Amino acid sequence: MLRLVLNENDGGQRLDKFLQKTVKDLPMSLMYKYIRTKRIKVNGKKAKQDMKLCAGDVIELYIPEEFTSADKKNKIDMFSVVNEKPDIVYEDENIIICDKRPGLLSHTGDNDENNSETLSEKDTLIFIIQAYLNKKGEYSPEDEASFAPALCNRIDRNTGGLVIAAKNAMALREMNRLIREGKVNKQYLCAVHGKPKPSSATLRGFLFKNSKTKTVTVYREMRRGSKEIITSYKTLKFNGELGLSLLEVTLGTGRTHQIRAHMASIGHPLLGEGKYAENKNDRKLGYKHQALYSYKLSFKGADGDLEYLNSKVFEAKKTNIKFLELFKSK
């Protein structure tokens, strides 16, 4: 028999959703059967699959041991061999803002850059963050029934920049809400080929995502299955010798590869861009991936439990942004 006592991070979830996260080896069909036949009880009583759980609830699972794996112990063992530390821009009791280096996956399953190697969970930013918190004594899988520190936003593997991680369920819930409501603003720096005219503009288009090729196409008019995109840019500097412009970009929408595809669609692909342009010559300069960095985060109108973040602005260190070297004294 497996006995689980829920803490604050576990409350507010449906029983079936909680069990999917907690007992990952248990097939859903069996889970629902065990709930119906009272082999899974809450506070000693029969429960319904959609009942909302509260902190302090006790769940008893009278199920075969084969479904209660040793994942948590294995994860703690993996934490001990993680040597890389997150590049922390800001941290408090609820969130961490990290500067992710280009080449590092945000999460497992984010490898969309035609990289053939198979990477494990420990080769991700979120695992590095969890290991860091574990070593600080702020997170242990053994103390949590279902929650683990999680990312609130992600960026492509070969894009660098600021990523927000939540340390607890409240912060995850509230930060995701602020992002949905447009109260977390992200700005990017990128290097593009050519000199955009006008020097500043707001671009509008329609983006279609091909799930098979994992690429997107930008159209001027609405097409079936496409979604509207809004991309604003401002030219900061121009390197006439290389024919490159440094842009600051603000997203009005957040779609897959939006900046990369939108800039390429108007004839100004990013330096190093390999999906939406030819980057053979860029590779000679040392740029085989897109020169793009999520360098600034700001909170406007933040409310609720994270209201204290309102009006705060966070920036990545300029020294972390390699392509800025191309625009020194230009």
N, C-alpha and C positions, 0 to 999 in steps of 0.2 A: 504494500500500500504506500502510495506517495501522498504526502501531506504538504500543502502549500498554504502559507499565511501571507495574505496580501498586505503590501505597504502602500504609502501615498502614491507612488508611481503607477500602481496597478489599478487603482480605483477608477470608476467611470466607464469601464469596458464591458462589452457583452461577454458572457461566459464563453461562447464558442470562439470569439475572436481572441480572447485571452489564451484559451487552450491551444489554438493554432500556433501562437507564438511560443508557448511554454513547453508543450509536449510535441515537438516537431516531427518525431518519428511515428506519431499516431495518425493513421489514415482518417480523413474526415468522416467517412462512412461509419467507421467503428466509433469515432468520438460521439457522433449523434446517437448511435445505438447505445453506448455506455451511459449517456445522459438519460435516455428514455428508460433504461433498465436499472437505474439508480446505482450504477457502478461508479458514477461520478456524482458526488454530493457537495452541497454548499452549506456550511454550518450544520452538518449532520442531517440535512433534509434533501429530499428530491428537488432538483432544480430544472428550470427551463433553459433552453439553449440561448434565448435572447435576454435573460435576466441581466440587469446591470449590477456589476460588482462594486463593493465598497472596500476602502482600507479597513483591515481587521478581519475581513471574511476569511474563513478557513475552507479550503477545497480539499476533499479527500478523493483520491483516485484508486479504485480497486481494479487495477489493470495489469496485464503481464509486464514483467520487468524489461522485456525486450524493447518496450516503447519509452522507457525512461532512460535515455542515453546519458553518457558522461560528458556531454558537450561543454558544460560549464567548467568542469575541472580541466578539460583539454584547453579551453580558451585561456584560463589563468596561466597554464604552463606556457602557452604561446606568448603571452604578455611578457614573460620573463626574458625572452630572447630578442625583444624589440629594442634596438639601440637608438633608432632615429627619434628625435623629439619634434613635436609640432612647433612651427614658427608662430608663436602667439603674439597677436597684435593687441588683444584685449581679453581679459578674463574676469568673471565675477562668480558668485555662487550659483548662477543659473546658466550662463552661456560662455562659450569660448569663440573668439574670432581668430581664425588662423590664416596665414598666408601660404597657400598651397603652391609648391614648386611645380613648374611644367614637367610633365612626364609621370607624375604621380596620380594614380587613380583616386577619385573621390570615394568610390564605393565599388564593391564587386559588381560585375555586370555593366560597368561603364566603359569597357574597352571597345570603343567604336572607331578607333583610328587605324584600322587595318594592321594592327599588331598581332602577329601570329602566336606569340608566346602565351602560355597559360599562367596566370598569376593567381596566387592564393589570397585569402582574406587578409593576411598580415601585410600584404603589399598595397594597402589602401590608407588614405588619410584618416578615415574614421577608426580604423583599427589602431593606428598610431596614437590617436587622441584617447581611445579607450585604455590603451596600455599606459599612457601618461597619467590618466586619472586613477588607474589602478595602483600605480606606484606611489601616487600622492595619498592614497587611502580614501579617495572620494568615490570610487566605484569598484564593486566586486560582483561578478555574475552570481556568486553564491548567495548574495544578499538580496538579489532581485528575482522575482518570479518571472516577469516578462519584459521589463524595461531594460534598455541599454542606451547609453548616450548616442545620439543620432544627429546626422547632418540635416540642416533646415534648407540648405540650397546646395547645388552641385555645379561644377564647371567641368568642361571637357578635360580629358586626360592631359592634353598638350597645351592647354590654356592655364596660365598661372593666375593666382589672385586670392581674394578674400572669400572665405567660406565660414558660415556660422554653424556651430554645433551646440545642441542643447544638452545640459547635464541632467535634467529631470523632465518628467512628463509634463508638468505645468509649462515649463519653458518651451518645450517642443510644440505643445498645443498653441501657446500664445504667439510664438514667433511665426509659426506657419500661418496663423490668422493675420498677423501684421503684413506678411509677405503677400497673401491673397488680397488684402485690402489696399495694397499699394503704398504702405507706410514705411517700407524698406526700399531705399533707392540705391541702385548700383550704377557705377560709372566705370567705363573701360578706357584703356589706352591701347592703341594699335598703330602699326606702321603699314601703310598701303602704298601700292605703286601709283605713281602719277600725282597730279595736283588737282583734287576735286574742285569743280566749279558748280555753284558758288562755294566759297570757303567754309560756309556753315549752312546746314539745311536739315529739314526733317523729311525723311524718306518714308513713303507709304507703299505697301505692296501686299501680295498674297503668297504665302508660303505653303508649298505642298511637300509633305514628308513621305518618302518612299521607304516603307518598312523593310523591304527586301534588300535594297542597296545601302540603307542607312544614310542616304543623302537627301538633300532637300532641293527644291527648285522654287525660284521666286518669279512670280508673274505680276504684271501691272494690273491685270483685271482678275476678278474673282473666278476661280476654277473649282469644279466639283472636288470636294475634299480638302480644299486649301483653307488657310486661316489668315486673317489680316495681321500684318506686322507693321510696326512703327519704329523707325530707327533715326535718332537725331545725332548728327556729328558736328564737330567744330575743329577746324584745322589749327594746330598749335605751332608747328614748325615745318619747314620744307628743306630737304637735303637735295640741292640741285645736282650735285655730282652723281648721286645714286638714283635720282628721280623718285625719291620716297617722301611721303608726307606722314607726319605724326598727328593722329587724330584723338580727340576725346569723344567717346560715344556714350550716349544715354539711351537706354531701351525704354520704349513706351509699351512694348510687349516682350515677353520672354519665351521665344520659340527655339527649337533645336537649331544650332548653327546659324542663328539669325544674323549676327554681325558679319560673319564670314561670307554667307551666301548673298546678303543684301549688298555689301560693298562690291563683291565680284559682279553682281548683276548690273551695276552702273559703270563697270569698266575700271574699277579700282580694287583689285583683289589684295588681300593681305600679304605682306611679305612672308614667304615660307608656305603659303597656302598650297596644299597638295590635292585637296578634294575638289575645289571649285576653280582651280587655275593650275597652270604648269609651273612647277617650282624648281626646275632644273638649274637655272642660273642662281636662284636664291640659295640653293644648297652650297654653291661655291662660296657664298658669303657666310656660311655656317648656319643657315636657317632652313631646316628641313620640315619644320612645323610652323603653324600660324603664329605671327608676332602679335599676340593678343593677351591682355592682362586686365583682370577685374581688380582695379587699384583703389577704388573708394566705395565705402558704404556709409549711408547716412539715414537717420531715423527721423521722419517727419510725421507728427501726429500719433506717435506711439502712445498707447493707453493700456489700461488694465494692469496686470501684474508686472508688465515690463515697461511701464510708463517712465521709469527713471532713465530709459535710453533715449527719450524724446530729445531731439535737437543735437544728439551726439553724432560726430563724424569720425570715421576711422579710415586711415590710408595705409597702403603697403609701402614699405621702404623702396624708394626709387632705385636703390642699388640692386634690388632683386629683379629689376626689369631690364633684361639684357639689351633689348633693342633700343633703349634710350641712348645707348652709347653712340648710335648712328646720328644723333641729333644734337650732340654737344657743340656749342659755339656756332650753330647754324642759323 
